[in-house]
């Protein structure tokens, strides 16, 4: 007699791979937090201090907050089976509200940073007078207030159903939530803004080939490289979001695929929030010099 057993999630490669991604995500998260702390410390030592530098610091801070949640709470919780959102109704609502709010903050700081550079290039006299660190902090505060304000609905839409924190909404609202809110506000608008700002950076740098020693030019070059990486990663995440919200889970195999897509989304978001330091270090000689100066000071 053949002994047939019911399949489990562990039998599917997609689920086993999602578990590996969750575990490796803890390492990536730790490195991302450390690198973002280095970004904050290094930019504080740069000779140029303007609104762009402040926005880089604030973006790094919110990236730390976002990847802490996505890495330690989401991926770590999934791997070690301590899903914070499922504890009770309050953790369900607050966790998703904060998760979306902090993700919006990191991405919208990147968008504001790109627009700030456009102002610096297009209106240099105005920018020298007004693009101060205080101006940068004001922009950052407005971004945070806006990002958490547009996420207030998450306090009302997420509920505990069958011991799981889920979006409790009709199919029509779920479609609106996915297409306009998640895809439009979080991904498409920032992508298009940063993309067109990047095109402007490229055109301006071509017109200023002789101005190679300018600190503003080096800063623009550094941010242009960052914008390119941002566009590639955010476009990839956008494709995964479309797949994620349109998946129809009907059996264990489709559930395993669902978990894999979910974990890949998280890991790409963490990488997007962690890679900025590497880009700044490679493409920015002033940033690289300031970073190495941190260790020379500690030795003396």
TITOR-185852 format. One record per residue (C-alpha): residue number from 1; x, y, z. Coordinates in pm, 1 decimal. Example, Ala and Ser with C-alpha at 12.3 -4.5 7.8 and 13.67 -1.06 7.14 Angstrom:
  seq      east     north        up
    1    1230.0    -450.0     780.0
    2    1367.0    -106.0     714.0
//
This chain:
  seq      east     north        up
    1       0.0       0.0       0.0
    2     134.3     345.0     -92.0
    3     146.9     583.6     201.1
    4      33.2     921.5      75.5
    5      74.0    1222.2     303.0
    6     -74.7    1565.8     271.6
    7     172.7    1821.8     127.3
    8     293.6    2105.1     347.2
    9     441.3    2444.8     267.7
   10     788.9    2305.9     337.8
   11     748.9    2077.4      36.6
   12     753.9    2372.1    -202.8
   13    1077.6    2533.1    -317.7
   14     920.4    2881.6    -321.7
   15     840.3    2863.4      48.6
   16    1184.3    2731.1     142.5
   17    1340.4    3011.8     -61.3
   18    1118.7    3269.1     113.0
   19    1244.8    3136.0     448.7
   20    1605.3    3177.8     333.0
   21    1530.2    3535.1     217.7
   22    1376.3    3612.4     558.1
   23    1687.2    3487.4     737.8
   24    1932.0    3666.2     507.8
   25    1716.0    3977.2     541.0
   26    1817.1    4002.6     907.1
   27    2183.1    4035.5     803.0
   28    2099.3    4285.9     527.3
   29    1892.1    4487.0     775.6
   30    2176.8    4502.4    1027.2
   31    2418.5    4618.0     757.1
   32    2163.9    4868.9     626.4
   33    2114.0    5026.7     968.0
   34    2491.1    5050.5    1019.0
   35    2548.7    5204.2     674.1
   36    2274.6    5462.0     725.4
   37    2429.0    5561.0    1059.1
   38    2757.3    5608.9     871.5
   39    2574.0    5828.6     618.9
   40    2441.4    6054.3     895.6
   41    2782.2    6078.9    1066.2
   42    2969.8    6141.4     739.9
   43    2739.0    6409.5     599.9
   44    2769.8    6595.8     932.0
   45    3142.4    6633.5     856.9
   46    3110.6    6762.5     499.3
   47    3231.0    7117.2     429.8
   48    2909.5    7188.4     235.2
   49    2605.7    7215.6     463.0
   50    2283.7    7298.8     282.2
   51    1929.2    7168.5     247.2
   52    2042.3    6877.9      26.7
   53    2279.7    6751.7     296.1
   54    2005.4    6781.3     558.4
   55    1765.4    6583.3     338.5
   56    2030.8    6312.5     295.0
   57    2058.3    6287.7     676.0
   58    1681.1    6279.5     723.6
   59    1638.2    6021.6     448.8
   60    1901.5    5801.9     617.5
   61    1718.7    5835.9     951.0
   62    1383.9    5732.3     804.6
   63    1549.1    5453.2     608.2
   64    1677.2    5318.4     941.5
   65    1325.5    5330.1    1086.8
   66    1170.2    5167.2     777.8
   67    1422.5    4884.0     739.6
   68    1414.0    4812.5    1114.2
   69    1044.6    4736.4    1076.1
   70    1070.1    4554.2     742.7
   71    1378.1    4355.5     842.0
   72    1350.2    4272.7    1211.4
   73     972.6    4280.8    1255.8
   74     843.3    4159.6     917.6
   75    1116.2    3923.9     790.7
   76    1247.8    3830.1    1134.2
   77     898.3    3784.0    1271.0
   78     806.3    3564.5     975.7
   79    1115.0    3346.4    1017.3
   80    1088.8    3302.5    1395.6
   81     705.7    3293.9    1399.4
   82     644.8    3600.9    1617.4
   83     421.5    3812.5    1393.0
   84     373.3    4135.3    1589.9
   85      76.2    4244.9    1379.3
   86    -120.4    3937.7    1484.1
   87     -88.2    3997.7    1859.8
   88    -405.4    4205.9    1887.1
   89    -610.2    4471.3    1707.0
   90    -393.8    4758.9    1829.7
   91     -61.8    4610.5    1714.9
   92    -226.8    4523.5    1383.2
   93    -335.2    4880.1    1315.1
   94     -28.0    5057.9    1455.3
   95     220.8    4823.7    1289.1
   96      78.6    4874.9     940.1
   97      23.4    5246.0     994.1
   98     385.4    5293.2    1100.5
   99     521.0    5055.1     835.8
  100     355.4    5240.2     547.9
  101     425.6    5581.3     700.5
  102     798.9    5520.7     745.0
  103     828.6    5369.6     395.5
  104     658.5    5676.5     248.7
  105     896.4    5901.2     446.6
  106    1212.0    5736.8     312.6
  107    1092.7    5740.8     -49.4
  108     950.3    6094.6     -37.6
  109    1273.8    6225.8     114.5
  110    1450.5    6083.0    -191.2
  111    1200.0    6261.5    -414.6
  112    1245.4    6589.1    -223.1
  113    1622.5    6551.7    -244.4
  114    1608.7    6521.1    -623.4
  115    1381.8    6825.9    -651.2
  116    1608.1    7020.7    -414.8
  117    1903.6    6955.7    -645.9
  118    1702.2    7079.7    -943.7
  119    1638.6    7407.0    -758.9
  120    2010.3    7433.5    -675.9
  121    2103.9    7396.9   -1043.4
  122    1827.0    7603.6   -1200.2
  123    1822.6    7888.0    -946.4
  124    2176.5    7896.1    -799.2
  125    2156.0    8250.1    -657.2
  126    1822.7    8184.5    -485.8
  127    1950.2    7851.2    -357.5
  128    2267.0    7997.1    -206.0
  129    2050.1    8238.9     -10.2
  130    1763.5    8005.9      84.8
  131    1887.7    7647.1      56.3
  132    2003.6    7643.8     416.7
  133    2001.1    7349.5     662.1
  134    1702.2    7508.9     836.2
  135    1513.2    7506.6     505.1
  136    1598.8    7137.8     467.4
  137    1465.0    7053.9     814.0
  138    1140.4    7238.2     737.1
  139    1097.1    7031.8     420.4
  140    1165.7    6713.3     616.3
  141     904.4    6794.9     882.1
  142     645.5    6865.4     610.7
  143     726.7    6533.2     442.7
  144     682.8    6338.8     767.6
  145     351.3    6507.2     847.9
  146     223.7    6446.5     493.9
  147     333.7    6082.1     480.9
  148     173.7    5988.0     810.8
  149    -139.5    6191.1     733.0
  150    -213.7    6006.7     408.3
  151    -168.2    5675.1     591.3
  152    -432.1    5742.8     858.6
  153    -676.3    5514.8     677.3
  154    -456.5    5217.9     768.6
  155    -564.4    5270.1    1129.1
  156    -920.2    5185.0    1023.0
  157    -879.1    4937.0     736.5
  158    -659.2    4670.0     897.1
  159    -828.0    4418.3    1128.6
  160    -759.5    4083.5    1293.7
  161    -952.0    3817.0    1100.2
  162    -899.4    3449.7    1187.2
  163    -600.4    3548.5    1404.9
  164    -431.2    3724.3    1110.2
  165    -392.1    4099.5    1053.2
  166    -533.3    4172.0     706.8
  167    -677.9    4452.9     498.5
  168   -1050.1    4430.8     572.3
  169   -1207.4    4580.7     261.4
  170   -1421.7    4504.6     -39.6
  171   -1259.5    4390.8    -368.0
  172   -1322.3    4734.4    -522.4
  173   -1149.2    4910.8    -232.9
  174    -863.2    4661.5    -241.8
  175    -812.6    4742.5    -611.6
  176    -815.2    5115.3    -532.2
  177    -578.5    5059.8    -241.9
  178    -333.7    4866.5    -459.5
  179    -348.1    5071.8    -778.9
  180    -377.8    5430.0    -653.8
  181    -243.5    5423.8    -299.8
  182      30.0    5159.2    -293.8
  183     134.9    5169.8    -658.4
  184      58.1    5532.4    -745.5
  185     152.1    5734.8    -437.9
  186     429.6    5511.0    -307.0
  187     597.3    5407.3    -632.1
  188     488.5    5570.9    -958.6
  189     488.1    5937.6    -850.5
  190     830.5    5915.3    -677.1
  191     972.0    5714.3    -969.0
  192     860.7    5965.4   -1233.2
  193     974.1    6262.2   -1023.5
  194    1320.1    6120.1    -957.1
  195    1351.9    5995.3   -1316.2
  196    1285.6    6335.4   -1475.5
  197    1501.8    6511.1   -1217.2
  198    1778.9    6271.8   -1312.3
  199    1742.2    6362.6   -1677.9
  200    1780.1    6725.4   -1575.9
  201    2094.8    6639.6   -1376.8
  202    2249.9    6468.2   -1678.9
  203    2175.4    6764.4   -1907.1
  204    2310.5    7017.0   -1655.1
  205    2631.7    6820.2   -1596.8
  206    2695.5    6802.9   -1971.6
  207    2662.4    7180.7   -1992.8
  208    2913.1    7229.3   -1708.2
  209    3199.2    7004.5   -1814.2
  210    3460.4    7264.8   -1723.2
  211    3327.7    7303.9   -1370.8
  212    3474.7    6976.1   -1242.8
  213    3600.3    7106.9    -910.9
  214    3272.2    7254.3    -799.2
  215    3140.9    7110.3    -472.8
  216    2786.1    7153.8    -598.5
  217    2872.9    6959.8    -915.9
  218    3022.1    6673.3    -716.1
  219    2714.7    6664.7    -493.4
  220    2486.8    6659.1    -798.6
  221    2690.8    6374.8    -954.1
  222    2665.9    6175.2    -630.8
  223    2289.5    6223.5    -608.8
  224    2243.1    6147.3    -979.1
  225    2402.2    5805.2    -924.5
  226    2176.6    5750.6    -625.4
  227    1870.8    5846.9    -828.6
  228    1959.4    5591.8   -1098.3
  229    1978.2    5310.2    -842.3
  230    1654.5    5429.8    -682.0
  231    1467.3    5423.0   -1014.9
  232    1583.8    5069.4   -1097.9
  233    1494.0    4926.9    -755.9
  234    1164.7    5111.4    -716.6
  235    1052.9    5001.1   -1064.0
  236    1127.8    4638.4    -970.5
  237     932.8    4673.2    -646.5
  238     643.7    4824.9    -842.8
  239     623.9    4520.2   -1070.1
  240     621.5    4293.3    -764.9
  241     345.9    4499.4    -601.2
  242     125.1    4451.5    -907.8
  243     187.6    4076.0    -897.4
  244     136.5    4064.7    -519.2
  245    -204.2    4234.9    -519.2
  246    -326.9    4029.9    -814.9
  247    -227.6    3686.3    -686.8
  248    -508.6    3440.1    -632.5
  249    -417.7    3203.1    -348.2
  250    -612.7    2882.5    -406.8
  251    -379.7    2610.9    -276.3
  252     -56.3    2556.7     -83.4
  253     160.9    2603.2    -392.2
  254      11.2    2943.7    -473.3
  255      43.2    3035.1    -103.7
  256     413.4    2945.4    -116.6
  257     452.0    3168.5    -424.2
  258     265.2    3444.9    -241.7
  259     509.1    3426.0      51.4
  260     805.2    3437.6    -188.2
  261     679.1    3749.9    -367.4
  262     612.4    3914.8     -31.2
  263     962.7    3843.6     102.1
  264    1131.7    3958.5    -221.7
  265     941.1    4287.7    -192.6
  266    1071.1    4338.6     159.4
  267    1431.5    4249.8      78.4
  268    1439.4    4482.5    -225.2
  269    1292.7    4763.2     -15.1
  270    1562.1    4706.6     248.4
  271    1835.9    4706.6     -16.7
  272    1694.0    5027.5    -166.1
  273    1710.3    5191.5     177.8
  274    2057.9    5054.0     254.0
  275    2253.3    5110.1     -67.1
  276    2277.5    5489.9     -49.4
  277    2594.1    5489.3     160.3
  278    2773.9    5265.0     -90.5
  279    2671.4    5491.6    -378.8
  280    2780.4    5805.3    -194.7
  281    3114.4    5645.8    -101.5
  282    3191.3    5527.5    -456.1
  283    3071.3    5834.6    -648.5
  284    3145.7    6116.5    -401.4
  285    3513.9    6197.2    -331.0
  286    3418.8    6454.3     -67.3
  287    3191.3    6202.7     103.4
  288    3464.2    5938.8      89.7
  289    3718.8    6176.5     239.0
  290    3481.0    6279.0     518.3
  291    3401.7    5915.2     598.9
  292    3767.1    5815.2     621.9
  293    3821.9    6123.6     836.1
  294    3585.3    5979.7    1096.8
  295    3827.9    5697.0    1166.1
  296    4136.2    5920.7    1161.3
  297    3974.9    6135.7    1429.7
  298    3891.6    5831.7    1640.8
  299    4256.4    5714.5    1627.4
  300    4388.2    6051.1    1739.2
//
